[in-house]
């Protein structure tokens, strides 16, 4: 049923999160996040994971990772890109 509303991979992630009683699930698409909220699941997107990694000093910089993601087809709007960099102290 979920696969009609969201991508199959995200549907599987949500099912696994419910079955495993996960604390949170990694989701980037708005439709999948809406389903997660309906199911009472917490979620975080990839940009949130990268921001947390930088805050926890697991990575020195977020910019090269964002640039690599965008170069390989991960869509991030220019406004969100600039916002995330500014929040992480990496504004131009």
PyMOL Python script that loads the backbone (N, CA, C, O; Angstrom):
from pymol import cmd

cmd.read_pdbstr("""\
ATOM      1  N   UNK A   1       0.819  -1.185   0.000  1.00  0.00           N
ATOM      2  CA  UNK A   1       0.000   0.000   0.000  1.00  0.00           C
ATOM      3  C   UNK A   1       0.872   1.263   0.000  1.00  0.00           C
ATOM      4  O   UNK A   1       0.588   2.214  -0.727  1.00  0.00           O
ATOM      5  N   UNK A   2       1.937   1.267   0.820  1.00  0.00           N
ATOM      6  CA  UNK A   2       2.806   2.433   0.895  1.00  0.00           C
ATOM      7  C   UNK A   2       3.470   2.744  -0.440  1.00  0.00           C
ATOM      8  O   UNK A   2       3.698   3.907  -0.771  1.00  0.00           O
ATOM      9  N   UNK A   3       3.780   1.701  -1.202  1.00  0.00           N
ATOM     10  CA  UNK A   3       4.498   1.892  -2.465  1.00  0.00           C
ATOM     11  C   UNK A   3       3.707   2.718  -3.469  1.00  0.00           C
ATOM     12  O   UNK A   3       4.292   3.255  -4.409  1.00  0.00           O
ATOM     13  N   UNK A   4       2.410   2.833  -3.299  1.00  0.00           N
ATOM     14  CA  UNK A   4       1.611   3.676  -4.192  1.00  0.00           C
ATOM     15  C   UNK A   4       1.779   5.150  -3.848  1.00  0.00           C
ATOM     16  O   UNK A   4       1.568   6.015  -4.698  1.00  0.00           O
ATOM     17  N   UNK A   5       2.158   5.438  -2.605  1.00  0.00           N
ATOM     18  CA  UNK A   5       2.290   6.817  -2.158  1.00  0.00           C
ATOM     19  C   UNK A   5       3.735   7.313  -2.182  1.00  0.00           C
ATOM     20  O   UNK A   5       3.986   8.493  -2.427  1.00  0.00           O
ATOM     21  N   UNK A   6       4.691   6.404  -1.926  1.00  0.00           N
ATOM     22  CA  UNK A   6       6.094   6.790  -1.834  1.00  0.00           C
ATOM     23  C   UNK A   6       6.972   5.776  -2.549  1.00  0.00           C
ATOM     24  O   UNK A   6       6.507   4.700  -2.927  1.00  0.00           O
ATOM     25  N   UNK A   7       8.231   6.117  -2.731  1.00  0.00           N
ATOM     26  CA  UNK A   7       9.208   5.250  -3.386  1.00  0.00           C
ATOM     27  C   UNK A   7       9.352   3.942  -2.612  1.00  0.00           C
ATOM     28  O   UNK A   7       9.245   3.926  -1.385  1.00  0.00           O
ATOM     29  N   UNK A   8       9.592   2.862  -3.322  1.00  0.00           N
ATOM     30  CA  UNK A   8       9.670   1.535  -2.708  1.00  0.00           C
ATOM     31  C   UNK A   8      10.747   1.465  -1.617  1.00  0.00           C
ATOM     32  O   UNK A   8      10.528   0.833  -0.584  1.00  0.00           O
ATOM     33  N   UNK A   9      11.884   2.093  -1.825  1.00  0.00           N
ATOM     34  CA  UNK A   9      12.946   2.060  -0.827  1.00  0.00           C
ATOM     35  C   UNK A   9      12.546   2.754   0.461  1.00  0.00           C
ATOM     36  O   UNK A   9      12.873   2.286   1.552  1.00  0.00           O
ATOM     37  N   UNK A  10      11.847   3.858   0.337  1.00  0.00           N
ATOM     38  CA  UNK A  10      11.386   4.568   1.527  1.00  0.00           C
ATOM     39  C   UNK A  10      10.279   3.797   2.227  1.00  0.00           C
ATOM     40  O   UNK A  10      10.205   3.796   3.456  1.00  0.00           O
ATOM     41  N   UNK A  11       9.416   3.138   1.455  1.00  0.00           N
ATOM     42  CA  UNK A  11       8.371   2.303   2.053  1.00  0.00           C
ATOM     43  C   UNK A  11       9.005   1.180   2.867  1.00  0.00           C
ATOM     44  O   UNK A  11       8.568   0.886   3.980  1.00  0.00           O
ATOM     45  N   UNK A  12      10.030   0.560   2.309  1.00  0.00           N
ATOM     46  CA  UNK A  12      10.713  -0.518   3.025  1.00  0.00           C
ATOM     47  C   UNK A  12      11.409   0.003   4.275  1.00  0.00           C
ATOM     48  O   UNK A  12      11.404  -0.665   5.310  1.00  0.00           O
ATOM     49  N   UNK A  13      12.006   1.185   4.191  1.00  0.00           N
ATOM     50  CA  UNK A  13      12.660   1.777   5.360  1.00  0.00           C
ATOM     51  C   UNK A  13      11.645   2.037   6.465  1.00  0.00           C
ATOM     52  O   UNK A  13      11.927   1.795   7.639  1.00  0.00           O
ATOM     53  N   UNK A  14      10.476   2.523   6.099  1.00  0.00           N
ATOM     54  CA  UNK A  14       9.434   2.790   7.092  1.00  0.00           C
ATOM     55  C   UNK A  14       8.936   1.501   7.743  1.00  0.00           C
ATOM     56  O   UNK A  14       8.747   1.448   8.958  1.00  0.00           O
ATOM     57  N   UNK A  15       8.727   0.480   6.945  1.00  0.00           N
ATOM     58  CA  UNK A  15       8.276  -0.803   7.485  1.00  0.00           C
ATOM     59  C   UNK A  15       9.325  -1.354   8.447  1.00  0.00           C
ATOM     60  O   UNK A  15       8.988  -1.809   9.540  1.00  0.00           O
ATOM     61  N   UNK A  16      10.578  -1.315   8.050  1.00  0.00           N
ATOM     62  CA  UNK A  16      11.655  -1.803   8.908  1.00  0.00           C
ATOM     63  C   UNK A  16      11.744  -0.993  10.199  1.00  0.00           C
ATOM     64  O   UNK A  16      11.948  -1.558  11.274  1.00  0.00           O
ATOM     65  N   UNK A  17      11.594   0.319  10.098  1.00  0.00           N
ATOM     66  CA  UNK A  17      11.645   1.175  11.288  1.00  0.00           C
ATOM     67  C   UNK A  17      10.530   0.825  12.271  1.00  0.00           C
ATOM     68  O   UNK A  17      10.749   0.791  13.482  1.00  0.00           O
ATOM     69  N   UNK A  18       9.344   0.566  11.746  1.00  0.00           N
ATOM     70  CA  UNK A  18       8.222   0.177  12.604  1.00  0.00           C
ATOM     71  C   UNK A  18       8.501  -1.174  13.242  1.00  0.00           C
ATOM     72  O   UNK A  18       8.337  -1.341  14.450  1.00  0.00           O
ATOM     73  N   UNK A  19       8.925  -2.139  12.429  1.00  0.00           N
ATOM     74  CA  UNK A  19       9.183  -3.482  12.948  1.00  0.00           C
ATOM     75  C   UNK A  19      10.300  -3.495  13.986  1.00  0.00           C
ATOM     76  O   UNK A  19      10.228  -4.229  14.972  1.00  0.00           O
ATOM     77  N   UNK A  20      11.332  -2.683  13.764  1.00  0.00           N
ATOM     78  CA  UNK A  20      12.487  -2.653  14.664  1.00  0.00           C
ATOM     79  C   UNK A  20      12.290  -1.699  15.839  1.00  0.00           C
ATOM     80  O   UNK A  20      13.139  -1.602  16.725  1.00  0.00           O
ATOM     81  N   UNK A  21      11.154  -0.994  15.833  1.00  0.00           N
ATOM     82  CA  UNK A  21      10.891   0.022  16.851  1.00  0.00           C
ATOM     83  C   UNK A  21      12.061   1.004  16.939  1.00  0.00           C
ATOM     84  O   UNK A  21      12.559   1.321  18.019  1.00  0.00           O
ATOM     85  N   UNK A  22      12.476   1.471  15.764  1.00  0.00           N
ATOM     86  CA  UNK A  22      13.630   2.373  15.644  1.00  0.00           C
ATOM     87  C   UNK A  22      13.340   3.722  16.294  1.00  0.00           C
ATOM     88  O   UNK A  22      12.197   4.175  16.346  1.00  0.00           O
ATOM     89  N   UNK A  23      14.402   4.348  16.785  1.00  0.00           N
ATOM     90  CA  UNK A  23      14.271   5.685  17.360  1.00  0.00           C
ATOM     91  C   UNK A  23      13.980   6.717  16.270  1.00  0.00           C
ATOM     92  O   UNK A  23      13.239   7.673  16.500  1.00  0.00           O
ATOM     93  N   UNK A  24      14.559   6.526  15.092  1.00  0.00           N
ATOM     94  CA  UNK A  24      14.304   7.410  13.967  1.00  0.00           C
ATOM     95  C   UNK A  24      14.664   6.690  12.679  1.00  0.00           C
ATOM     96  O   UNK A  24      15.310   5.642  12.694  1.00  0.00           O
ATOM     97  N   UNK A  25      14.233   7.273  11.561  1.00  0.00           N
ATOM     98  CA  UNK A  25      14.461   6.679  10.250  1.00  0.00           C
ATOM     99  C   UNK A  25      14.998   7.762   9.311  1.00  0.00           C
ATOM    100  O   UNK A  25      14.606   8.924   9.410  1.00  0.00           O
ATOM    101  N   UNK A  26      15.884   7.380   8.413  1.00  0.00           N
ATOM    102  CA  UNK A  26      16.496   8.300   7.454  1.00  0.00           C
ATOM    103  C   UNK A  26      15.579   8.443   6.242  1.00  0.00           C
ATOM    104  O   UNK A  26      15.365   7.484   5.500  1.00  0.00           O
ATOM    105  N   UNK A  27      15.036   9.650   6.046  1.00  0.00           N
ATOM    106  CA  UNK A  27      14.124   9.929   4.934  1.00  0.00           C
ATOM    107  C   UNK A  27      14.380  11.330   4.416  1.00  0.00           C
ATOM    108  O   UNK A  27      14.568  12.262   5.197  1.00  0.00           O
ATOM    109  N   UNK A  28      14.389  11.481   3.102  1.00  0.00           N
ATOM    110  CA  UNK A  28      14.575  12.801   2.520  1.00  0.00           C
ATOM    111  C   UNK A  28      13.331  13.338   1.815  1.00  0.00           C
ATOM    112  O   UNK A  28      13.140  14.553   1.764  1.00  0.00           O
ATOM    113  N   UNK A  29      12.501  12.487   1.285  1.00  0.00           N
ATOM    114  CA  UNK A  29      11.337  12.931   0.515  1.00  0.00           C
ATOM    115  C   UNK A  29      10.193  13.351   1.425  1.00  0.00           C
ATOM    116  O   UNK A  29       9.905  12.689   2.423  1.00  0.00           O
ATOM    117  N   UNK A  30       9.541  14.458   1.075  1.00  0.00           N
ATOM    118  CA  UNK A  30       8.444  14.998   1.878  1.00  0.00           C
ATOM    119  C   UNK A  30       7.315  13.984   2.073  1.00  0.00           C
ATOM    120  O   UNK A  30       6.790  13.856   3.179  1.00  0.00           O
ATOM    121  N   UNK A  31       6.939  13.273   1.030  1.00  0.00           N
ATOM    122  CA  UNK A  31       5.833  12.318   1.137  1.00  0.00           C
ATOM    123  C   UNK A  31       6.160  11.218   2.145  1.00  0.00           C
ATOM    124  O   UNK A  31       5.298  10.811   2.923  1.00  0.00           O
ATOM    125  N   UNK A  32       7.390  10.742   2.132  1.00  0.00           N
ATOM    126  CA  UNK A  32       7.794   9.698   3.081  1.00  0.00           C
ATOM    127  C   UNK A  32       7.818  10.249   4.502  1.00  0.00           C
ATOM    128  O   UNK A  32       7.457   9.547   5.447  1.00  0.00           O
ATOM    129  N   UNK A  33       8.237  11.492   4.655  1.00  0.00           N
ATOM    130  CA  UNK A  33       8.241  12.107   5.986  1.00  0.00           C
ATOM    131  C   UNK A  33       6.814  12.260   6.508  1.00  0.00           C
ATOM    132  O   UNK A  33       6.566  12.089   7.701  1.00  0.00           O
ATOM    133  N   UNK A  34       5.888  12.578   5.624  1.00  0.00           N
ATOM    134  CA  UNK A  34       4.489  12.685   6.033  1.00  0.00           C
ATOM    135  C   UNK A  34       3.968  11.337   6.531  1.00  0.00           C
ATOM    136  O   UNK A  34       3.250  11.276   7.528  1.00  0.00           O
ATOM    137  N   UNK A  35       4.329  10.268   5.842  1.00  0.00           N
ATOM    138  CA  UNK A  35       3.919   8.928   6.268  1.00  0.00           C
ATOM    139  C   UNK A  35       4.565   8.596   7.611  1.00  0.00           C
ATOM    140  O   UNK A  35       3.908   8.035   8.488  1.00  0.00           O
ATOM    141  N   UNK A  36       5.845   8.936   7.783  1.00  0.00           N
ATOM    142  CA  UNK A  36       6.536   8.676   9.055  1.00  0.00           C
ATOM    143  C   UNK A  36       5.810   9.370  10.207  1.00  0.00           C
ATOM    144  O   UNK A  36       5.621   8.781  11.271  1.00  0.00           O
ATOM    145  N   UNK A  37       5.407  10.618   9.991  1.00  0.00           N
ATOM    146  CA  UNK A  37       4.678  11.350  11.032  1.00  0.00           C
ATOM    147  C   UNK A  37       3.367  10.650  11.361  1.00  0.00           C
ATOM    148  O   UNK A  37       2.990  10.542  12.528  1.00  0.00           O
ATOM    149  N   UNK A  38       2.677  10.178  10.336  1.00  0.00           N
ATOM    150  CA  UNK A  38       1.423   9.461  10.544  1.00  0.00           C
ATOM    151  C   UNK A  38       1.647   8.202  11.376  1.00  0.00           C
ATOM    152  O   UNK A  38       0.805   7.827  12.193  1.00  0.00           O
ATOM    153  N   UNK A  39       2.796   7.551  11.160  1.00  0.00           N
ATOM    154  CA  UNK A  39       3.123   6.325  11.893  1.00  0.00           C
ATOM    155  C   UNK A  39       3.751   6.603  13.251  1.00  0.00           C
ATOM    156  O   UNK A  39       4.049   5.674  14.001  1.00  0.00           O
ATOM    157  N   UNK A  40       3.955   7.876  13.569  1.00  0.00           N
ATOM    158  CA  UNK A  40       4.552   8.230  14.852  1.00  0.00           C
ATOM    159  C   UNK A  40       6.055   8.037  14.907  1.00  0.00           C
ATOM    160  O   UNK A  40       6.626   7.892  15.989  1.00  0.00           O
ATOM    161  N   UNK A  41       6.703   8.034  13.743  1.00  0.00           N
ATOM    162  CA  UNK A  41       8.147   7.843  13.681  1.00  0.00           C
ATOM    163  C   UNK A  41       8.876   9.179  13.592  1.00  0.00           C
ATOM    164  O   UNK A  41       8.407  10.113  12.941  1.00  0.00           O
ATOM    165  N   UNK A  42      10.015   9.258  14.246  1.00  0.00           N
ATOM    166  CA  UNK A  42      10.900  10.403  14.078  1.00  0.00           C
ATOM    167  C   UNK A  42      11.756  10.151  12.853  1.00  0.00           C
ATOM    168  O   UNK A  42      12.058   9.004  12.526  1.00  0.00           O
ATOM    169  N   UNK A  43      12.150  11.225  12.173  1.00  0.00           N
ATOM    170  CA  UNK A  43      12.956  11.066  10.968  1.00  0.00           C
ATOM    171  C   UNK A  43      14.014  12.141  10.907  1.00  0.00           C
ATOM    172  O   UNK A  43      13.941  13.164  11.589  1.00  0.00           O
ATOM    173  N   UNK A  44      15.001  11.879  10.070  1.00  0.00           N
ATOM    174  CA  UNK A  44      16.046  12.853   9.783  1.00  0.00           C
ATOM    175  C   UNK A  44      16.451  12.625   8.337  1.00  0.00           C
ATOM    176  O   UNK A  44      16.448  11.495   7.849  1.00  0.00           O
ATOM    177  N   UNK A  45      16.798  13.704   7.661  1.00  0.00           N
ATOM    178  CA  UNK A  45      17.274  13.597   6.295  1.00  0.00           C
ATOM    179  C   UNK A  45      18.792  13.520   6.253  1.00  0.00           C
ATOM    180  O   UNK A  45      19.463  13.684   7.271  1.00  0.00           O
ATOM    181  N   UNK A  46      19.314  13.273   5.086  1.00  0.00           N
ATOM    182  CA  UNK A  46      20.757  13.150   4.928  1.00  0.00           C
ATOM    183  C   UNK A  46      21.481  14.429   5.329  1.00  0.00           C
ATOM    184  O   UNK A  46      22.548  14.366   5.940  1.00  0.00           O
ATOM    185  N   UNK A  47      20.922  15.583   4.999  1.00  0.00           N
ATOM    186  CA  UNK A  47      21.566  16.837   5.381  1.00  0.00           C
ATOM    187  C   UNK A  47      21.607  16.992   6.894  1.00  0.00           C
ATOM    188  O   UNK A  47      22.569  17.537   7.435  1.00  0.00           O
ATOM    189  N   UNK A  48      20.591  16.527   7.569  1.00  0.00           N
ATOM    190  CA  UNK A  48      20.585  16.539   9.030  1.00  0.00           C
ATOM    191  C   UNK A  48      21.649  15.638   9.614  1.00  0.00           C
ATOM    192  O   UNK A  48      22.285  15.981  10.610  1.00  0.00           O
ATOM    193  N   UNK A  49      21.845  14.485   8.997  1.00  0.00           N
ATOM    194  CA  UNK A  49      22.894  13.561   9.451  1.00  0.00           C
ATOM    195  C   UNK A  49      24.268  14.205   9.274  1.00  0.00           C
ATOM    196  O   UNK A  49      25.117  14.128  10.162  1.00  0.00           O
ATOM    197  N   UNK A  50      24.480  14.840   8.122  1.00  0.00           N
ATOM    198  CA  UNK A  50      25.765  15.505   7.886  1.00  0.00           C
ATOM    199  C   UNK A  50      25.986  16.654   8.868  1.00  0.00           C
ATOM    200  O   UNK A  50      27.093  16.836   9.375  1.00  0.00           O
ATOM    201  N   UNK A  51      24.940  17.423   9.135  1.00  0.00           N
ATOM    202  CA  UNK A  51      25.058  18.530  10.092  1.00  0.00           C
ATOM    203  C   UNK A  51      25.392  17.993  11.479  1.00  0.00           C
ATOM    204  O   UNK A  51      26.230  18.562  12.178  1.00  0.00           O
ATOM    205  N   UNK A  52      24.755  16.919  11.875  1.00  0.00           N
ATOM    206  CA  UNK A  52      25.046  16.328  13.184  1.00  0.00           C
ATOM    207  C   UNK A  52      26.487  15.817  13.239  1.00  0.00           C
ATOM    208  O   UNK A  52      27.172  15.967  14.251  1.00  0.00           O
ATOM    209  N   UNK A  53      26.933  15.215  12.145  1.00  0.00           N
ATOM    210  CA  UNK A  53      28.311  14.714  12.103  1.00  0.00           C
ATOM    211  C   UNK A  53      29.317  15.855  12.257  1.00  0.00           C
ATOM    212  O   UNK A  53      30.342  15.702  12.921  1.00  0.00           O
ATOM    213  N   UNK A  54      29.017  16.999  11.639  1.00  0.00           N
ATOM    214  CA  UNK A  54      29.920  18.139  11.781  1.00  0.00           C
ATOM    215  C   UNK A  54      29.871  18.685  13.205  1.00  0.00           C
ATOM    216  O   UNK A  54      30.914  18.970  13.793  1.00  0.00           O
ATOM    217  N   UNK A  55      28.682  18.833  13.759  1.00  0.00           N
ATOM    218  CA  UNK A  55      28.556  19.327  15.132  1.00  0.00           C
ATOM    219  C   UNK A  55      29.277  18.423  16.126  1.00  0.00           C
ATOM    220  O   UNK A  55      29.848  18.894  17.110  1.00  0.00           O
ATOM    221  N   UNK A  56      29.243  17.121  15.858  1.00  0.00           N
ATOM    222  CA  UNK A  56      29.904  16.144  16.734  1.00  0.00           C
ATOM    223  C   UNK A  56      31.381  15.958  16.394  1.00  0.00           C
ATOM    224  O   UNK A  56      32.064  15.112  16.971  1.00  0.00           O
ATOM    225  N   UNK A  57      31.864  16.771  15.439  1.00  0.00           N
ATOM    226  CA  UNK A  57      33.259  16.770  15.008  1.00  0.00           C
ATOM    227  C   UNK A  57      33.709  15.427  14.419  1.00  0.00           C
ATOM    228  O   UNK A  57      34.862  15.020  14.559  1.00  0.00           O
ATOM    229  N   UNK A  58      32.770  14.760  13.763  1.00  0.00           N
ATOM    230  CA  UNK A  58      33.103  13.528  13.060  1.00  0.00           C
ATOM    231  C   UNK A  58      33.614  13.819  11.658  1.00  0.00           C
ATOM    232  O   UNK A  58      34.334  13.014  11.066  1.00  0.00           O
ATOM    233  N   UNK A  59      33.232  14.988  11.131  1.00  0.00           N
ATOM    234  CA  UNK A  59      33.732  15.451   9.839  1.00  0.00           C
ATOM    235  C   UNK A  59      34.150  16.915  10.010  1.00  0.00           C
ATOM    236  O   UNK A  59      33.532  17.645  10.784  1.00  0.00           O
ATOM    237  N   UNK A  60      35.192  17.348   9.296  1.00  0.00           N
ATOM    238  CA  UNK A  60      35.661  18.722   9.466  1.00  0.00           C
ATOM    239  C   UNK A  60      34.829  19.763   8.710  1.00  0.00           C
ATOM    240  O   UNK A  60      34.758  20.923   9.114  1.00  0.00           O
ATOM    241  N   UNK A  61      34.208  19.340   7.622  1.00  0.00           N
ATOM    242  CA  UNK A  61      33.494  20.277   6.767  1.00  0.00           C
ATOM    243  C   UNK A  61      32.354  19.557   6.059  1.00  0.00           C
ATOM    244  O   UNK A  61      32.467  18.390   5.685  1.00  0.00           O
ATOM    245  N   UNK A  62      31.265  20.278   5.889  1.00  0.00           N
ATOM    246  CA  UNK A  62      30.105  19.711   5.207  1.00  0.00           C
ATOM    247  C   UNK A  62      30.089  20.063   3.713  1.00  0.00           C
ATOM    248  O   UNK A  62      29.512  19.333   2.907  1.00  0.00           O
ATOM    249  N   UNK A  63      30.722  21.180   3.351  1.00  0.00           N
ATOM    250  CA  UNK A  63      30.687  21.662   1.971  1.00  0.00           C
ATOM    251  C   UNK A  63      31.159  20.632   0.938  1.00  0.00           C
ATOM    252  O   UNK A  63      30.450  20.409  -0.043  1.00  0.00           O
ATOM    253  N   UNK A  64      32.322  19.994   1.112  1.00  0.00           N
ATOM    254  CA  UNK A  64      32.747  19.044   0.074  1.00  0.00           C
ATOM    255  C   UNK A  64      31.798  17.852  -0.078  1.00  0.00           C
ATOM    256  O   UNK A  64      31.643  17.310  -1.172  1.00  0.00           O
ATOM    257  N   UNK A  65      31.173  17.455   1.014  1.00  0.00           N
ATOM    258  CA  UNK A  65      30.223  16.350   0.937  1.00  0.00           C
ATOM    259  C   UNK A  65      28.951  16.778   0.214  1.00  0.00           C
ATOM    260  O   UNK A  65      28.419  16.028  -0.605  1.00  0.00           O
ATOM    261  N   UNK A  66      28.463  17.979   0.514  1.00  0.00           N
ATOM    262  CA  UNK A  66      27.291  18.493  -0.202  1.00  0.00           C
ATOM    263  C   UNK A  66      27.585  18.645  -1.693  1.00  0.00           C
ATOM    264  O   UNK A  66      26.759  18.299  -2.537  1.00  0.00           O
ATOM    265  N   UNK A  67      28.766  19.164  -2.002  1.00  0.00           N
ATOM    266  CA  UNK A  67      29.137  19.339  -3.412  1.00  0.00           C
ATOM    267  C   UNK A  67      29.204  17.995  -4.132  1.00  0.00           C
ATOM    268  O   UNK A  67      28.753  17.874  -5.271  1.00  0.00           O
ATOM    269  N   UNK A  68      29.766  16.987  -3.468  1.00  0.00           N
ATOM    270  CA  UNK A  68      29.862  15.657  -4.080  1.00  0.00           C
ATOM    271  C   UNK A  68      28.472  15.053  -4.272  1.00  0.00           C
ATOM    272  O   UNK A  68      28.194  14.455  -5.312  1.00  0.00           O
ATOM    273  N   UNK A  69      27.611  15.204  -3.290  1.00  0.00           N
ATOM    274  CA  UNK A  69      26.247  14.694  -3.419  1.00  0.00           C
ATOM    275  C   UNK A  69      25.530  15.346  -4.598  1.00  0.00           C
ATOM    276  O   UNK A  69      24.900  14.663  -5.405  1.00  0.00           O
ATOM    277  N   UNK A  70      25.629  16.653  -4.692  1.00  0.00           N
ATOM    278  CA  UNK A  70      24.980  17.372  -5.788  1.00  0.00           C
ATOM    279  C   UNK A  70      25.562  16.962  -7.135  1.00  0.00           C
ATOM    280  O   UNK A  70      24.829  16.835  -8.116  1.00  0.00           O
ATOM    281  N   UNK A  71      26.876  16.755  -7.189  1.00  0.00           N
ATOM    282  CA  UNK A  71      27.526  16.350  -8.443  1.00  0.00           C
ATOM    283  C   UNK A  71      27.066  14.968  -8.901  1.00  0.00           C
ATOM    284  O   UNK A  71      27.138  14.641 -10.086  1.00  0.00           O
ATOM    285  N   UNK A  72      26.596  14.165  -7.956  1.00  0.00           N
ATOM    286  CA  UNK A  72      26.146  12.810  -8.289  1.00  0.00           C
ATOM    287  C   UNK A  72      24.626  12.689  -8.329  1.00  0.00           C
ATOM    288  O   UNK A  72      24.087  11.584  -8.268  1.00  0.00           O
ATOM    289  N   UNK A  73      23.930  13.832  -8.433  1.00  0.00           N
ATOM    290  CA  UNK A  73      22.498  13.798  -8.673  1.00  0.00           C
ATOM    291  C   UNK A  73      21.604  13.952  -7.460  1.00  0.00           C
ATOM    292  O   UNK A  73      20.382  13.915  -7.605  1.00  0.00           O
ATOM    293  N   UNK A  74      22.162  14.124  -6.265  1.00  0.00           N
ATOM    294  CA  UNK A  74      21.330  14.346  -5.087  1.00  0.00           C
ATOM    295  C   UNK A  74      20.840  15.786  -5.154  1.00  0.00           C
ATOM    296  O   UNK A  74      21.640  16.721  -5.110  1.00  0.00           O
ATOM    297  N   UNK A  75      19.525  15.966  -5.260  1.00  0.00           N
ATOM    298  CA  UNK A  75      18.995  17.307  -5.458  1.00  0.00           C
ATOM    299  C   UNK A  75      18.890  18.057  -4.143  1.00  0.00           C
ATOM    300  O   UNK A  75      18.258  17.594  -3.193  1.00  0.00           O
ATOM    301  N   UNK A  76      19.515  19.216  -4.104  1.00  0.00           N
ATOM    302  CA  UNK A  76      19.417  20.153  -2.982  1.00  0.00           C
ATOM    303  C   UNK A  76      19.261  21.531  -3.610  1.00  0.00           C
ATOM    304  O   UNK A  76      20.094  21.941  -4.418  1.00  0.00           O
ATOM    305  N   UNK A  77      18.211  22.242  -3.250  1.00  0.00           N
ATOM    306  CA  UNK A  77      18.018  23.576  -3.819  1.00  0.00           C
ATOM    307  C   UNK A  77      19.168  24.485  -3.413  1.00  0.00           C
ATOM    308  O   UNK A  77      19.830  24.258  -2.401  1.00  0.00           O
ATOM    309  N   UNK A  78      19.395  25.510  -4.211  1.00  0.00           N
ATOM    310  CA  UNK A  78      20.455  26.470  -3.886  1.00  0.00           C
ATOM    311  C   UNK A  78      20.188  27.125  -2.539  1.00  0.00           C
ATOM    312  O   UNK A  78      21.114  27.335  -1.756  1.00  0.00           O
ATOM    313  N   UNK A  79      18.934  27.447  -2.265  1.00  0.00           N
ATOM    314  CA  UNK A  79      18.588  28.100  -0.996  1.00  0.00           C
ATOM    315  C   UNK A  79      18.893  27.190   0.188  1.00  0.00           C
ATOM    316  O   UNK A  79      19.443  27.646   1.191  1.00  0.00           O
ATOM    317  N   UNK A  80      18.544  25.913   0.087  1.00  0.00           N
ATOM    318  CA  UNK A  80      18.817  24.974   1.179  1.00  0.00           C
ATOM    319  C   UNK A  80      20.316  24.744   1.332  1.00  0.00           C
ATOM    320  O   UNK A  80      20.827  24.669   2.450  1.00  0.00           O
ATOM    321  N   UNK A  81      21.012  24.634   0.215  1.00  0.00           N
ATOM    322  CA  UNK A  81      22.468  24.473   0.224  1.00  0.00           C
ATOM    323  C   UNK A  81      23.122  25.619   1.001  1.00  0.00           C
ATOM    324  O   UNK A  81      23.940  25.399   1.894  1.00  0.00           O
ATOM    325  N   UNK A  82      22.743  26.838   0.641  1.00  0.00           N
ATOM    326  CA  UNK A  82      23.321  28.010   1.306  1.00  0.00           C
ATOM    327  C   UNK A  82      22.913  28.080   2.770  1.00  0.00           C
ATOM    328  O   UNK A  82      23.723  28.461   3.614  1.00  0.00           O
ATOM    329  N   UNK A  83      21.683  27.723   3.085  1.00  0.00           N
ATOM    330  CA  UNK A  83      21.201  27.739   4.460  1.00  0.00           C
ATOM    331  C   UNK A  83      21.994  26.752   5.333  1.00  0.00           C
ATOM    332  O   UNK A  83      22.448  27.098   6.424  1.00  0.00           O
ATOM    333  N   UNK A  84      22.151  25.529   4.836  1.00  0.00           N
ATOM    334  CA  UNK A  84      22.888  24.519   5.596  1.00  0.00           C
ATOM    335  C   UNK A  84      24.325  24.958   5.822  1.00  0.00           C
ATOM    336  O   UNK A  84      24.850  24.835   6.929  1.00  0.00           O
ATOM    337  N   UNK A  85      24.963  25.471   4.776  1.00  0.00           N
ATOM    338  CA  UNK A  85      26.354  25.938   4.937  1.00  0.00           C
ATOM    339  C   UNK A  85      26.426  27.070   5.948  1.00  0.00           C
ATOM    340  O   UNK A  85      27.336  27.094   6.776  1.00  0.00           O
ATOM    341  N   UNK A  86      25.494  28.002   5.899  1.00  0.00           N
ATOM    342  CA  UNK A  86      25.498  29.103   6.866  1.00  0.00           C
ATOM    343  C   UNK A  86      25.306  28.592   8.286  1.00  0.00           C
ATOM    344  O   UNK A  86      25.976  29.056   9.210  1.00  0.00           O
ATOM    345  N   UNK A  87      24.407  27.652   8.465  1.00  0.00           N
ATOM    346  CA  UNK A  87      24.161  27.085   9.793  1.00  0.00           C
ATOM    347  C   UNK A  87      25.381  26.362  10.337  1.00  0.00           C
ATOM    348  O   UNK A  87      25.587  26.299  11.549  1.00  0.00           O
ATOM    349  N   UNK A  88      26.179  25.825   9.448  1.00  0.00           N
ATOM    350  CA  UNK A  88      27.377  25.080   9.847  1.00  0.00           C
ATOM    351  C   UNK A  88      28.635  25.964   9.868  1.00  0.00           C
ATOM    352  O   UNK A  88      29.750  25.475  10.051  1.00  0.00           O
ATOM    353  N   UNK A  89      28.434  27.254   9.678  1.00  0.00           N
ATOM    354  CA  UNK A  89      29.572  28.183   9.714  1.00  0.00           C
ATOM    355  C   UNK A  89      30.463  28.095   8.503  1.00  0.00           C
ATOM    356  O   UNK A  89      31.650  28.412   8.577  1.00  0.00           O
ATOM    357  N   UNK A  90      29.902  27.666   7.381  1.00  0.00           N
ATOM    358  CA  UNK A  90      30.679  27.521   6.152  1.00  0.00           C
ATOM    359  C   UNK A  90      30.158  28.399   5.024  1.00  0.00           C
ATOM    360  O   UNK A  90      30.374  28.100   3.849  1.00  0.00           O
ATOM    361  N   UNK A  91      29.482  29.465   5.375  1.00  0.00           N
ATOM    362  CA  UNK A  91      28.960  30.371   4.342  1.00  0.00           C
ATOM    363  C   UNK A  91      30.107  30.987   3.557  1.00  0.00           C
ATOM    364  O   UNK A  91      31.195  31.194   4.096  1.00  0.00           O
ATOM    365  N   UNK A  92      29.861  31.284   2.261  1.00  0.00           N
ATOM    366  CA  UNK A  92      30.930  31.859   1.417  1.00  0.00           C
ATOM    367  C   UNK A  92      31.426  33.200   1.923  1.00  0.00           C
ATOM    368  O   UNK A  92      32.317  33.797   1.318  1.00  0.00           O
TER     369      UNK A  92
END
""", "prot")
cmd.dss("prot")
cmd.show_as("cartoon", "prot")
cmd.util.cbc("prot")
cmd.orient("prot")
